[in-house]
Amino acid sequence: MADGKPVIDFDHHSAEFGEDPIGTYRKLQRECPVAWSDAYGGFWVTSKYADVAQVAKDDATFTSTRTPHGGEGTPFIIPKHPGEPQYPIELDPPESLEYRRVLNPMLSRHAVAAMAPMIEGHVTRVIDAFIERGECDLIHDLTGPVPAAVTLDWLGFPPEDWYRFSEPLHDLFASVPDSERAERGAEGLGYLYARCLELIAQRRAEPADDATSVLVNTPVAGELLDDDRLMSVIFLLIVGGVDTTTSLTGQSLVWLAQNPEQRARLAADRSLIPTATEEFLRVFAPSQSMARTVTTDTEVGGCPMKAGDRVLIPWIAANVDDDVFPNATEVVLDRTPNRHASFGLGVHRCVGAPLARAMFGEMLVQVLDRMPDYRVDPDGLAPYPSKGSQTGWDTAPATFTPGPRRGAIA
């Protein structure tokens, strides 16, 4: 204890933490559910579902906006990272809700259902590119290109941009900070920034049937968005929706390869896919944690917090709370109910959740159909170097019986 705070040695970006994040959070749940870490200037760590939910849902007490506390940069991660504001995730209600009124209909279940032929076509095209070889890297050849193509196609970017964006985004999440690979990813985002501005200008002049045209021409809080806010929203849609689906699908496919009896069960009973999808989301949450800043003195889990304190809310910790999920460390394909926190909780719950589920489901179905005997080389598996904010496989080489191309689907 220090100054009345239960202090622990905790750094969610350390190699030690990365060896067993779930085990670390479950130990905290048993021994110290709410604790203080001195890392990165100091912050609270929550680990129980109820405490994570309390912080995530109380926007008045725990703000998502930028404040001087905890340094400069994006407020929803610890440590903060420099960068332009990302709307609406860096806004609190009521401002954030004005953006959601525009975004929610664009990514509703009904809207995503209408995108099914486009999603199927992209998955078919991507698998066609390697299906005759009998080998691929599940990450770089499948789960990376598909979400990028679908998201960018939906936004209105031309085909030549689809792959050019997927690799830099993956580089940013799967590389060591300040490394050559991280710099390469940043350079790719620089190109993305320029292309976004070009597309915005084009859609202002000539609207088309795509999401960027909707964003450009729909008022938010009574006025059209300027370039800076449009860039912020579009960037968030791309960065928040591409590599996260890559991570979820890659982790799930690797687990199925390592558990062939469960893969056979899923292949034989496709009615399990909806519940299995939620279970994979629970256990393999791509976004591991986010953060908030305390606005007024309060208490969480019996621990007093002061205005200005930073608070980590780990979705993955909430997802493995035995009080909410019996046998929480087990993957149960037919688990129900499954109120996982992988898309967040509260008003900032991921707006792209229906699209992520649709992309994941189509990739899973086509892999089960077209690559039923795929095997993952365990020696070729490489995880993300840090698992504090995002997690996943960087590479996952696989082999399978070669199959025929299906050809493009309109």
C-alpha positions in Angstrom: 0.0 0.0 0.0 1.2 3.5 -0.7 -0.9 6.7 0.0 -3.8 4.3 0.7 -3.5 2.7 -2.8 -2.9 -1.0 -3.3 0.2 -0.8 -5.4 1.2 -3.7 -7.8 4.1 -4.3 -10.2 2.1 -4.1 -13.5 3.1 -3.2 -17.0 0.8 -4.5 -19.7 3.3 -3.8 -22.4 6.1 -5.8 -20.8 7.4 -9.1 -22.1 6.5 -10.8 -18.8 2.9 -9.7 -19.1 2.8 -10.8 -22.7 3.7 -14.4 -21.8 0.3 -14.8 -20.0 -2.0 -11.7 -20.0 -5.1 -13.8 -19.0 -3.3 -15.4 -16.2 -2.1 -12.0 -14.9 -5.6 -10.5 -14.9 -7.1 -13.6 -13.3 -4.5 -13.4 -10.5 -5.5 -9.7 -10.0 -9.2 -10.7 -9.9 -8.4 -13.1 -7.0 -5.9 -11.0 -5.1 -6.4 -7.3 -5.9 -9.3 -6.6 -8.4 -8.6 -2.8 -8.4 -4.9 -1.8 -8.0 -2.5 1.0 -8.7 0.5 0.7 -11.0 3.4 3.3 -11.0 4.2 2.5 -14.7 3.7 5.3 -17.3 3.2 8.0 -14.7 0.7 5.9 -12.7 -2.7 4.5 -13.4 -5.4 2.2 -11.9 -5.9 -1.3 -13.2 -9.4 -2.8 -13.1 -9.9 -6.5 -13.7 -13.4 -7.6 -12.7 -16.3 -7.4 -15.2 -18.4 -5.2 -13.0 -15.6 -2.6 -12.4 -14.7 -2.5 -16.1 -18.3 -1.9 -16.9 -18.7 0.8 -14.3 -15.8 2.8 -15.8 -16.8 2.2 -19.4 -20.4 3.2 -19.0 -20.0 6.3 -16.8 -18.8 8.9 -19.2 -19.5 11.8 -16.8 -17.0 10.4 -14.3 -14.6 8.7 -16.6 -13.9 10.8 -19.7 -12.7 9.7 -23.1 -11.6 13.2 -24.1 -8.0 14.5 -24.1 -6.8 16.0 -20.8 -3.4 17.1 -19.6 -3.4 14.2 -17.2 -1.2 11.3 -18.2 0.6 13.2 -20.9 -0.4 14.4 -24.4 -1.9 12.1 -27.0 -4.7 9.7 -27.6 -6.6 9.3 -24.3 -8.0 5.8 -24.8 -4.7 3.9 -24.3 -2.0 3.8 -21.7 0.6 5.2 -22.2 -0.8 7.9 -24.5 0.4 8.1 -28.0 0.8 11.3 -30.0 -1.6 11.7 -32.9 -4.5 13.6 -34.3 -7.8 13.3 -32.5 -10.0 10.4 -33.4 -13.7 11.1 -33.4 -16.1 10.0 -32.0 -14.1 7.8 -29.7 -12.4 10.8 -28.2 -15.6 12.6 -27.5 -18.1 12.2 -24.6 -21.9 12.4 -24.9 -23.7 14.4 -26.1 -21.0 15.3 -28.8 -20.1 11.7 -29.5 -23.8 10.8 -30.0 -24.1 13.2 -32.9 -21.5 11.3 -34.8 -23.1 8.0 -33.8 -26.4 9.1 -35.3 -24.7 9.2 -38.7 -22.5 6.1 -38.3 -24.9 3.7 -36.7 -27.3 3.4 -39.7 -24.3 2.9 -42.0 -23.1 -0.1 -40.1 -26.4 -1.5 -38.7 -27.2 -5.2 -39.1 -29.5 -4.4 -42.0 -26.9 -2.3 -43.8 -24.2 -5.0 -43.3 -26.6 -7.7 -44.5 -26.8 -5.8 -47.8 -23.0 -6.0 -48.0 -22.9 -9.8 -47.9 -22.3 -10.3 -51.6 -19.5 -7.8 -51.6 -17.9 -9.5 -48.5 -18.3 -13.0 -50.0 -16.7 -11.7 -53.3 -13.6 -10.4 -51.5 -13.1 -13.5 -49.4 -13.5 -15.6 -52.6 -11.0 -13.5 -54.5 -8.4 -13.5 -51.8 -8.6 -17.3 -51.3 -8.5 -17.9 -55.0 -5.1 -16.2 -55.1 -3.5 -19.0 -53.1 -5.9 -22.0 -53.1 -4.1 -23.8 -55.9 -0.7 -23.5 -54.1 -1.7 -25.5 -51.1 0.0 -23.1 -48.7 -0.4 -19.6 -47.4 0.2 -17.4 -44.5 -3.2 -17.1 -42.8 -2.4 -13.5 -41.7 -0.7 -11.9 -44.6 -2.6 -13.8 -47.4 -6.1 -14.0 -45.9 -7.0 -12.3 -42.6 -5.1 -9.1 -43.4 -6.2 -8.5 -47.0 -9.9 -9.3 -46.6 -10.8 -6.7 -43.9 -8.8 -4.0 -45.6 -10.5 -4.7 -49.0 -14.0 -4.8 -47.5 -13.5 -1.7 -45.4 -11.9 0.3 -48.1 -14.3 -0.8 -50.8 -17.2 0.2 -48.5 -15.6 3.6 -48.0 -15.1 4.1 -51.8 -11.3 3.6 -52.2 -10.3 2.0 -55.5 -8.8 -1.5 -55.7 -5.2 -0.4 -56.1 -5.4 1.0 -52.5 -6.8 -2.1 -50.8 -3.6 -4.1 -50.3 -1.5 -1.0 -50.0 -3.3 -0.2 -46.8 -3.5 -3.6 -45.2 0.2 -4.3 -44.7 1.1 -0.9 -43.2 -1.8 -1.2 -40.7 -0.6 -4.7 -39.7 3.0 -3.4 -39.4 1.9 -0.8 -36.9 0.2 -3.2 -34.6 2.7 -6.1 -35.0 6.0 -4.2 -34.8 8.2 -3.0 -32.0 7.8 0.8 -31.5 10.4 2.9 -33.2 11.6 -0.1 -35.3 12.2 0.0 -39.0 9.0 -1.9 -39.5 7.0 0.6 -37.4 8.5 3.4 -39.5 7.4 1.6 -42.6 3.9 1.3 -41.3 3.8 5.0 -40.4 4.9 5.8 -44.0 2.0 3.7 -45.3 -0.4 5.7 -43.1 1.1 8.9 -44.6 0.0 7.7 -48.0 -3.4 6.7 -46.6 -3.8 10.3 -45.2 -3.1 11.8 -48.6 -5.5 9.4 -50.4 -8.3 10.1 -47.8 -8.0 13.8 -48.6 -8.2 13.1 -52.3 -11.3 10.9 -51.9 -13.0 13.5 -49.7 -12.5 16.1 -52.3 -13.8 13.8 -55.1 -16.9 12.9 -53.1 -17.7 16.5 -52.4 -17.6 17.2 -56.1 -19.2 14.0 -57.3 -21.0 11.9 -54.6 -21.1 8.1 -55.2 -22.7 5.1 -53.6 -20.2 4.7 -50.8 -19.7 5.5 -47.1 -17.4 8.4 -47.7 -20.0 10.2 -49.8 -22.5 9.8 -46.9 -20.0 11.2 -44.4 -19.1 14.1 -46.6 -22.7 15.1 -47.3 -24.4 14.4 -44.0 -24.6 17.1 -41.3 -23.3 16.3 -37.8 -24.9 18.4 -35.1 -26.4 20.6 -37.9 -23.3 21.2 -40.0 -21.2 19.4 -42.5 -17.8 18.1 -41.3 -14.7 19.8 -42.4 -11.7 18.0 -43.7 -10.0 17.5 -40.3 -13.1 15.9 -38.7 -13.8 13.8 -41.8 -10.2 12.5 -41.8 -10.6 11.7 -38.1 -13.7 9.7 -38.6 -12.5 7.9 -41.7 -9.1 7.1 -40.1 -10.9 5.6 -37.1 -13.1 3.5 -39.2 -10.1 2.1 -41.1 -7.6 1.7 -38.2 -10.3 0.5 -35.8 -11.9 -2.0 -38.2 -9.1 -3.6 -40.2 -6.4 -5.1 -38.1 -8.8 -5.9 -35.3 -10.7 -8.3 -37.6 -7.3 -9.6 -38.8 -6.4 -10.4 -35.2 -9.7 -12.1 -34.3 -9.8 -14.3 -37.4 -6.1 -15.3 -37.2 -6.3 -16.3 -33.6 -9.5 -18.3 -34.1 -8.1 -20.1 -37.2 -5.0 -21.0 -35.3 -7.0 -22.3 -32.3 -9.1 -24.4 -34.6 -6.0 -25.9 -36.2 -4.7 -26.7 -32.7 -8.1 -28.3 -31.7 -9.1 -30.4 -34.7 -12.0 -32.1 -32.9 -13.6 -28.7 -32.3 -12.9 -27.8 -35.9 -14.6 -31.0 -37.1 -17.6 -30.2 -34.8 -17.9 -26.7 -36.2 -17.6 -27.9 -39.8 -20.3 -30.5 -39.2 -22.7 -28.2 -37.5 -22.8 -24.8 -39.0 -25.6 -23.7 -36.7 -22.8 -23.3 -34.1 -21.1 -20.5 -36.0 -23.0 -17.6 -34.4 -22.3 -18.7 -30.8 -18.8 -19.8 -31.7 -18.2 -16.3 -33.2 -19.1 -14.7 -29.9 -17.0 -17.2 -28.0 -14.0 -16.5 -30.2 -14.6 -12.8 -29.7 -14.6 -13.3 -25.9 -11.4 -15.3 -25.7 -9.5 -13.7 -28.6 -10.5 -10.1 -28.1 -8.3 -8.1 -30.5 -8.5 -4.9 -28.6 -7.2 -5.9 -25.2 -7.8 -2.7 -23.2 -8.6 0.9 -23.3 -8.4 3.8 -20.8 -10.3 6.6 -19.3 -9.5 9.7 -17.1 -11.3 10.4 -13.8 -13.1 13.8 -13.9 -14.2 13.9 -10.2 -13.3 12.0 -7.1 -15.0 8.7 -7.1 -14.7 5.0 -6.0 -14.4 1.8 -8.0 -14.3 -1.6 -6.3 -13.8 0.0 -2.9 -10.8 2.0 -4.1 -10.9 5.8 -3.9 -9.9 7.5 -7.2 -9.0 11.1 -7.6 -9.8 13.5 -10.4 -7.0 13.3 -13.0 -6.2 9.6 -12.3 -5.9 7.4 -15.3 -7.8 4.1 -15.4 -7.1 1.0 -17.5 -10.2 -1.0 -18.5 -9.1 -4.4 -19.9 -11.8 -5.9 -22.0 -10.0 -9.2 -22.0 -9.9 -9.3 -18.1 -13.7 -8.7 -18.0 -14.1 -11.5 -20.5 -12.4 -14.1 -18.2 -14.2 -13.2 -15.0 -15.6 -16.5 -13.6 -18.4 -14.6 -11.9 -19.8 -13.8 -15.4 -18.4 -16.6 -17.5 -18.3 -20.1 -15.9 -15.1 -21.9 -16.8 -13.9 -18.7 -18.3 -10.6 -19.9 -19.6 -12.2 -22.6 -21.7 -13.4 -22.1 -25.3 -17.0 -23.3 -25.3 -18.4 -23.1 -28.9 -22.0 -23.1 -27.8 -21.6 -20.8 -24.8 -24.8 -18.8 -24.0 -25.4 -16.2 -22.7 -22.2 -14.5 -23.7 -22.1 -10.8 -22.7 -18.4 -10.3 -23.6 -16.9 -6.9 -23.6 -14.7 -7.3 -26.7 -16.5 -4.6 -28.6 -16.5 -2.3 -25.6 -19.3 -1.3 -23.2 -21.4 1.8 -23.1 -21.8 4.5 -25.7 -18.4 3.9 -27.2 -19.2 0.3 -28.1 -17.7 -0.5 -31.5 -19.9 0.8 -34.2 -18.4 -1.7 -36.7 -19.3 -4.8 -34.7 -21.9 -6.1 -37.3 -19.3 -5.7 -40.1 -16.6 -7.4 -38.1 -18.9 -10.4 -37.4 -19.8 -10.6 -41.1 -16.2 -10.6 -42.3 -15.1 -13.1 -39.7 -18.1 -15.4 -40.5 -17.4 -15.4 -44.2 -13.7 -16.1 -43.8 -14.4 -18.9 -41.4 -17.0 -20.6 -43.6 -14.8 -20.4 -46.7 -11.8 -21.8 -44.8 -13.9 -24.7 -43.5 -15.3 -25.3 -47.0 -12.2 -24.8 -49.1 -9.3 -25.6 -46.8 -10.9 -28.2 -44.5 -7.6 -30.0 -43.7 -5.4 -26.9 -43.2 -2.5 -27.3 -40.8 -0.6 -24.4 -39.1 3.2 -24.7 -38.7 3.7 -24.1 -35.0 7.4 -23.1 -35.6 6.2 -20.3 -37.9 3.8 -18.7 -35.5 4.9 -15.3 -34.4 2.8 -13.2 -31.9 2.5 -9.4 -31.6 5.5 -8.1 -29.6 3.2 -6.4 -27.1 -0.2 -7.6 -26.0 -1.2 -4.6 -23.8 -3.5 -2.8 -26.2 -3.8 -5.1 -29.2 -3.0 -8.8 -29.7 -2.8 -11.3 -32.4 -0.6 -13.4 -34.6 1.9 -11.6 -36.8 2.5 -14.7 -39.0 0.7 -18.1 -39.2 2.0 -20.2 -42.1 -0.4 -23.0 -43.1 -0.5 -25.9 -45.6 -3.6 -27.7 -47.0 -4.7 -29.8 -49.9 -4.8 -27.5 -53.0 -8.3 -26.7 -54.3 -9.9 -25.1 -57.3 -10.5 -21.4 -57.8 -14.1 -20.3 -57.6 -13.8 -17.1 -59.7 -14.9 -13.7 -58.8 -18.4 -13.2 -57.4 -20.2 -10.0 -58.3 
